[in-house]
Amino acid sequence: MEKMRKQFPVLSQCIYANTAASGLLYDGLLEWRQEHDLDFLIGGSRMKMKAMIEGIPEIRKRVGHFFNCKVENVALVPNFSLGLNMLLDGLDSKHRILLIESDYPSVNWPFEDRGFQVSYAKLDADLEANILEKVKSDDISVLALSIVQWVNGIQIDMDFLATLKKEFPNLLIIADGTQFCGMTDFDFEASPLDIMGTSAYKWLLAGYGNGFMFFKDGVEDRIALQSTGFNAANGNVDGKDNVRFAKRLEPGHLDTLNFGSLKFSLEFLNGIGMKTIERRLEVLSKKAKTAFTELGLLEESVVGRSSHSTIFNIKGDDALFQKFVENDVVCSQRGGGIRLSFHFYNTEAEIDAIVRILKTG
């Protein structure tokens, strides 16, 4: 993995514990992006039209294959927030929605601002039990949540969601995978999720302006999408009434630089191996959780769970955050604490270095 670290110049300057805010640009992707724009520079519209006509379908195919989602059920969107907002404009307002307290604003706000009847599950060590109780008591028809919580890194148990789906087969489960996709080898078709959207600039390392929405078969019968445009019909002036469900989330031209970056990064991650990345993150998560727990820096809702992501929110004030800055540790202040997040390019030695900083405070 040390060889892979050399792809990321930032890592020679600091301990980068901030992937939950932004994934890193790396040498291979920079070179591809420069070549793409050089081709555009000398090729003009001929290059762009070819890239859109031939390249975008290949990108969609690569995204679907990487996560095992049917290609026809993949929508390429600039980010999760836009995708979800377009989606909810087609969701019947009579649905009763269950959200998670303090979930990412771009998950909760779109439901809240559309006047849905909303209930909330408490975010603590018993998250799954809280969800089950609310689904039963509040006649919930739609569950929407982040797979990994942005502030403290709590990750929903997929086995629980599978059991929930069996008990309530008509429950529509919508998930934000932005803090999840790129952490593990994930199979969408085998999952209990009906819809998953993701911005790819974090753990997928694809840069900004690209993301995707996945749908299971049958979702099109439950949501009446209103968005459309010339690109949704693949530039066919007679195709207005024949736009498939997922393409309605692609009403306008898609940027071949940004979405090409997504394809490049998926191939980069595939080259490392998602199982390899998953195993490495499990090691980093266990090491960080053990160290931060021993220092009494984690909330009980995190300590009390059997497994965790690599996102941690530790107790700390402005003075501690400034100390991290002075010691070249890149992290974020979130939720009244300090959020540290680790990807495969981080090392156990870096966690040890962070612990030494904490112990000298």
C-alpha positions as CSV (number, residue, x, y, z in Angstrom):
1,M,0.0,0.0,0.0
2,E,3.0,2.3,0.5
3,K,3.4,2.4,-3.3
4,M,-0.2,3.6,-3.6
5,R,0.5,6.4,-1.1
6,K,3.0,7.9,-3.5
7,Q,0.0,8.6,-5.8
8,F,-1.2,11.2,-3.3
9,P,1.3,14.1,-2.9
10,V,-0.7,15.7,0.0
11,L,0.3,12.7,2.2
12,S,4.0,13.9,2.2
13,Q,2.9,17.2,3.8
14,C,0.5,16.1,6.5
15,I,-1.6,13.4,8.2
16,Y,-4.7,13.6,6.1
17,A,-7.6,12.5,8.3
18,N,-10.3,14.3,6.4
19,T,-11.7,12.0,3.6
20,A,-15.2,12.4,5.2
21,A,-14.9,16.1,4.0
22,S,-13.1,15.5,0.7
23,G,-11.3,12.6,-0.9
24,L,-7.8,13.4,-2.4
25,L,-6.8,14.0,-6.0
26,Y,-4.0,11.7,-7.1
27,D,-1.4,11.6,-9.8
28,G,-3.1,9.1,-12.1
29,L,-6.4,11.0,-12.1
30,L,-4.7,14.3,-12.6
31,E,-2.8,13.0,-15.7
32,W,-6.1,11.6,-17.1
33,R,-7.9,14.9,-16.6
34,Q,-5.1,16.8,-18.3
35,E,-5.2,14.5,-21.3
36,H,-9.0,14.8,-21.5
37,D,-8.9,18.6,-21.6
38,L,-5.9,18.6,-24.0
39,D,-8.0,16.4,-26.4
40,F,-10.9,18.9,-26.0
41,L,-8.5,21.8,-26.7
42,I,-7.4,20.4,-30.0
43,G,-10.5,18.4,-30.9
44,G,-13.3,20.8,-30.0
45,S,-16.9,19.7,-30.5
46,R,-15.8,16.6,-32.4
47,M,-14.0,15.3,-29.3
48,K,-16.8,16.3,-26.9
49,M,-19.6,14.7,-29.0
50,K,-17.7,11.5,-29.3
51,A,-17.0,11.4,-25.6
52,M,-20.7,12.0,-24.8
53,I,-22.1,9.6,-27.3
54,E,-19.6,6.8,-26.7
55,G,-18.1,7.6,-23.3
56,I,-21.1,8.3,-21.1
57,P,-22.8,4.9,-21.8
58,E,-19.5,3.2,-20.9
59,I,-19.2,5.2,-17.7
60,R,-22.8,4.2,-16.8
61,K,-21.9,0.6,-17.5
62,R,-18.7,0.8,-15.3
63,V,-20.6,2.3,-12.4
64,G,-23.4,-0.3,-12.6
65,H,-20.9,-3.2,-12.8
66,F,-18.7,-1.9,-9.9
67,F,-21.7,-1.9,-7.5
68,N,-23.8,-4.6,-9.3
69,C,-26.7,-2.4,-10.3
70,K,-28.5,-3.0,-13.6
71,V,-27.2,-0.5,-16.1
72,E,-30.7,0.6,-17.1
73,N,-31.3,1.5,-13.4
74,V,-28.2,3.7,-13.1
75,A,-28.6,7.5,-13.3
76,L,-25.6,9.7,-13.5
77,V,-26.1,12.9,-11.4
78,P,-23.8,15.7,-10.5
79,N,-24.3,15.0,-6.8
80,F,-26.6,13.2,-4.3
81,S,-28.4,16.3,-3.3
82,L,-29.7,17.1,-6.8
83,G,-30.6,13.5,-7.5
84,L,-32.6,13.2,-4.3
85,N,-34.5,16.5,-4.9
86,M,-35.5,15.5,-8.4
87,L,-36.6,12.1,-7.1
88,L,-38.7,13.5,-4.3
89,D,-40.7,15.7,-6.7
90,G,-42.2,12.5,-7.9
91,L,-42.9,10.9,-4.5
92,D,-46.6,11.0,-3.3
93,S,-46.9,13.5,-0.4
94,K,-49.1,11.0,1.4
95,H,-46.1,8.9,2.4
96,R,-45.0,8.8,6.0
97,I,-41.3,9.3,6.2
98,L,-38.8,8.0,8.8
99,L,-35.5,10.0,9.1
100,I,-32.6,9.8,11.5
101,E,-32.0,12.6,14.0
102,S,-29.1,14.8,13.0
103,D,-28.6,13.0,9.7
104,Y,-26.9,14.8,6.8
105,P,-29.0,17.9,6.0
106,S,-29.2,17.0,2.3
107,V,-30.9,13.8,3.4
108,N,-33.4,15.3,5.8
109,W,-34.1,18.8,4.5
110,P,-35.6,17.8,1.1
111,F,-38.2,15.7,2.9
112,E,-38.9,18.3,5.6
113,D,-39.4,21.1,3.1
114,R,-41.9,19.2,1.0
115,G,-44.4,18.8,3.8
116,F,-44.2,15.1,4.2
117,Q,-45.3,13.6,7.5
118,V,-41.9,13.0,9.1
119,S,-40.9,10.9,12.1
120,Y,-37.3,10.6,13.5
121,A,-35.3,7.7,14.9
122,K,-32.9,8.6,17.7
123,L,-29.2,8.2,16.7
124,D,-27.5,6.2,19.4
125,A,-26.1,2.8,20.1
126,D,-29.5,1.3,19.6
127,L,-30.2,2.9,16.2
128,E,-31.6,-0.2,14.6
129,A,-34.0,-0.9,17.4
130,N,-35.1,2.7,17.3
131,I,-35.8,2.4,13.6
132,L,-37.8,-0.8,14.0
133,E,-39.9,0.8,16.8
134,K,-40.7,3.9,14.7
135,V,-41.6,1.8,11.6
136,K,-44.0,-0.2,13.7
137,S,-45.6,2.6,15.7
138,D,-45.8,5.4,13.1
139,D,-47.0,3.5,10.0
140,I,-43.9,4.4,8.1
141,S,-43.8,3.8,4.3
142,V,-40.4,5.4,3.5
143,L,-37.2,5.1,5.4
144,A,-34.4,7.5,4.3
145,L,-31.0,7.5,5.9
146,S,-27.3,7.8,5.4
147,I,-25.6,4.4,5.5
148,V,-22.8,6.0,7.4
149,Q,-23.6,9.0,9.6
150,W,-21.6,12.1,8.6
151,V,-20.8,13.5,12.1
152,N,-19.9,10.4,14.1
153,G,-19.4,7.6,11.6
154,I,-22.1,5.3,12.9
155,Q,-22.9,2.7,10.2
156,I,-26.3,1.1,9.8
157,D,-26.4,-2.7,10.0
158,M,-27.3,-4.0,6.5
159,D,-28.4,-7.3,8.0
160,F,-30.9,-5.4,10.1
161,L,-32.2,-3.5,7.0
162,A,-32.6,-6.9,5.2
163,T,-34.6,-8.2,8.1
164,L,-36.7,-5.0,8.2
165,K,-37.4,-5.3,4.5
166,K,-38.6,-8.9,4.9
167,E,-41.0,-7.9,7.7
168,F,-42.2,-4.8,5.9
169,P,-41.7,-5.6,2.1
170,N,-43.6,-2.5,1.0
171,L,-41.2,-0.2,2.9
172,L,-39.3,2.0,0.5
173,I,-35.7,2.3,1.7
174,I,-33.7,5.3,0.3
175,A,-30.0,5.5,1.2
176,D,-27.3,8.1,0.9
177,G,-24.0,6.2,0.2
178,T,-21.7,9.2,0.1
179,Q,-19.9,8.3,3.3
180,F,-20.0,4.6,2.5
181,C,-19.3,3.8,-1.2
182,G,-15.6,3.3,-1.6
183,M,-15.2,1.8,1.9
184,T,-16.4,-1.7,1.2
185,D,-17.2,-4.2,-1.6
186,F,-20.9,-3.4,-2.0
187,D,-23.5,-5.3,-4.0
188,F,-26.6,-3.1,-4.6
189,E,-28.8,-5.8,-6.1
190,A,-28.1,-8.1,-3.1
191,S,-28.8,-5.3,-0.6
192,P,-32.2,-4.4,0.9
193,L,-32.0,-0.9,-0.5
194,D,-34.5,0.2,-3.1
195,I,-32.7,3.4,-3.9
196,M,-29.2,4.6,-3.3
197,G,-27.6,7.9,-4.2
198,T,-24.0,8.9,-3.8
199,S,-21.7,11.9,-4.4
200,A,-18.3,10.4,-5.5
201,Y,-15.9,13.1,-4.3
202,K,-15.2,11.4,-0.9
203,W,-14.3,7.8,-0.5
204,L,-14.5,7.1,-4.3
205,L,-11.8,9.7,-4.9
206,A,-13.5,10.9,-8.1
207,G,-13.4,14.6,-7.6
208,Y,-16.4,17.0,-7.6
209,G,-19.4,17.2,-10.0
210,N,-20.2,13.5,-10.3
211,G,-22.3,10.9,-8.6
212,F,-25.0,8.4,-9.2
213,M,-28.5,7.1,-8.2
214,F,-29.3,3.4,-8.2
215,F,-32.8,1.9,-8.4
216,K,-34.3,-1.6,-7.9
217,D,-36.8,-2.8,-10.5
218,G,-40.3,-1.7,-9.6
219,V,-39.3,1.7,-8.1
220,E,-40.6,3.3,-11.3
221,D,-44.1,2.2,-10.3
222,R,-44.0,4.0,-7.0
223,I,-42.4,7.4,-8.0
224,A,-43.7,9.6,-10.8
225,L,-40.6,11.5,-11.8
226,Q,-41.3,15.0,-13.2
227,S,-37.8,16.0,-14.4
228,T,-37.0,15.6,-18.1
229,G,-35.0,17.2,-20.9
230,F,-33.4,16.7,-24.3
231,N,-30.5,14.6,-22.9
232,A,-33.0,12.3,-21.1
233,A,-34.3,11.3,-24.6
234,N,-30.7,10.9,-25.9
235,G,-31.1,13.9,-28.2
236,N,-34.2,12.5,-30.0
237,V,-36.8,15.2,-30.6
238,D,-39.4,12.5,-31.0
239,G,-38.4,10.7,-27.8
240,K,-40.2,12.9,-25.2
241,D,-42.7,10.2,-24.2
242,N,-40.3,7.3,-24.2
243,V,-37.8,8.3,-21.5
244,R,-37.0,5.5,-19.1
245,F,-37.2,6.1,-15.4
246,A,-33.5,6.5,-14.5
247,K,-32.8,8.7,-17.5
248,R,-35.3,11.3,-16.2
249,L,-32.6,12.2,-13.7
250,E,-30.3,13.1,-16.6
251,P,-32.2,15.9,-18.3
252,G,-29.1,17.9,-19.4
253,H,-25.7,17.2,-20.8
254,L,-23.3,15.3,-18.6
255,D,-19.7,16.5,-18.2
256,T,-17.3,14.0,-19.7
257,L,-14.4,15.3,-17.6
258,N,-16.2,14.8,-14.3
259,F,-17.9,11.6,-15.1
260,G,-14.8,10.3,-16.9
261,S,-13.0,11.0,-13.6
262,L,-15.6,8.7,-11.8
263,K,-14.9,5.9,-14.3
264,F,-11.1,6.4,-13.9
265,S,-11.3,6.2,-10.1
266,L,-13.5,3.2,-10.1
267,E,-10.9,1.4,-12.2
268,F,-8.2,2.7,-9.9
269,L,-10.0,1.3,-6.8
270,N,-10.7,-1.9,-8.7
271,G,-7.0,-2.2,-9.4
272,I,-6.3,-2.1,-5.6
273,G,-9.2,-4.4,-4.9
274,M,-12.2,-3.5,-2.9
275,K,-11.8,-6.5,-0.6
276,T,-8.2,-5.3,0.1
277,I,-9.5,-1.8,0.9
278,E,-12.3,-3.2,3.1
279,R,-9.8,-5.2,5.1
280,R,-7.4,-2.3,5.5
281,L,-10.2,0.0,6.7
282,E,-11.4,-2.7,9.2
283,V,-7.8,-2.7,10.7
284,L,-7.7,1.1,10.9
285,S,-11.2,1.4,12.4
286,K,-10.5,-1.1,15.2
287,K,-7.2,0.5,16.0
288,A,-8.6,4.0,16.1
289,K,-11.7,3.0,18.0
290,T,-9.7,1.2,20.6
291,A,-7.3,4.1,21.1
292,F,-9.9,6.8,21.2
293,T,-12.1,4.7,23.6
294,E,-9.2,4.2,26.0
295,L,-8.7,8.0,26.0
296,G,-12.4,8.5,26.8
297,L,-12.9,10.6,23.7
298,L,-15.8,8.8,22.0
299,E,-19.5,9.2,22.7
300,E,-21.3,6.2,24.2
301,S,-23.4,5.7,21.1
302,V,-20.2,4.8,19.2
303,V,-18.4,2.8,22.0
304,G,-21.5,0.7,22.5
305,R,-21.6,-0.6,18.9
306,S,-19.9,-3.8,17.7
307,S,-18.6,-2.4,14.4
308,H,-17.9,1.0,13.1
309,S,-16.7,2.9,10.0
310,T,-13.5,4.8,9.9
311,I,-15.1,8.2,10.7
312,F,-14.7,9.2,14.4
313,N,-15.9,12.3,16.2
314,I,-13.7,12.9,19.3
315,K,-14.3,15.2,22.2
316,G,-12.3,18.4,21.6
317,D,-12.5,22.2,21.6
318,D,-11.0,24.9,19.4
319,A,-7.7,24.6,21.3
320,L,-7.3,21.0,20.4
321,F,-8.3,21.6,16.8
322,Q,-5.7,24.3,16.6
323,K,-3.1,21.9,18.0
324,F,-4.0,19.4,15.2
325,V,-3.5,22.2,12.7
326,E,-0.1,23.1,14.1
327,N,0.9,19.5,13.9
328,D,-0.2,19.1,10.3
329,V,-3.2,16.9,11.0
330,V,-6.0,17.8,8.5
331,C,-9.4,17.1,10.0
332,S,-12.8,18.9,10.6
333,Q,-14.8,20.4,13.4
334,R,-18.2,18.8,13.3
335,G,-21.1,18.4,15.8
336,G,-19.3,20.0,18.7
337,G,-16.2,17.8,18.4
338,I,-13.4,17.0,16.0
339,R,-14.0,14.6,13.2
340,L,-11.2,12.3,12.1
341,S,-11.6,10.0,9.1
342,F,-9.3,7.5,7.6
343,H,-9.0,5.9,4.1
344,F,-6.8,3.2,2.7
345,Y,-4.0,5.7,2.2
346,N,-3.8,6.3,5.9
347,T,-1.5,4.2,8.2
348,E,-1.6,2.7,11.7
349,A,1.5,4.9,12.3
350,E,-0.5,8.0,11.6
351,I,-3.1,6.9,14.1
352,D,-0.3,6.4,16.6
353,A,0.9,9.9,15.9
354,I,-2.6,11.4,16.5
355,V,-2.8,9.5,19.8
356,R,0.6,11.0,20.9
357,I,-0.7,14.5,20.1
358,L,-3.8,13.8,22.2
359,K,-1.8,12.5,25.1
360,T,0.4,15.6,25.2
361,G,-2.6,17.9,25.4
